[in-house]
Amino acid sequence: MTQPWIRKREIVLIAVLAAAALTAAIFFALPKQHSGVTVRIEQAGKLVQTFDPAVDAVYHIEGSCGGLDVEVKNGQWHVINEQCPNHICAEMGWRTAEDVIPVTCMPNEIVIYVGERE
Ligand SMILES: [Zn+2]
């Protein structure tokens, strides 16, 4: 009879959803700039390389499955020479600072993502 309108579990759920929505709102409200971006490469959860997408270069990243190369050109980057069985990382193609989805190579445990914007 004395059951409250909203149970504790539901309050927690609503709070989590509200926090997630707020985080997303803040993220998308940030001004998007093409300069001053730092891209980070993690291997097995450790930061192994950072690069400025404005600087053309090729970085070799050692991985659990033989590693891969990241080619940076004209403000974009993609995976080449990947030593992994599924090649999903290379199939993700060219990424830019606008892309929020990181390039991931699961077999190599490598994640390439936009780290900082100034
Ligand atoms: Zn891969």
Residues whose N, C-alpha, C, O or C-beta is under 5 A from the ligand:
A	BS01	ZN	E82 C84 H87 I88 C89 C105
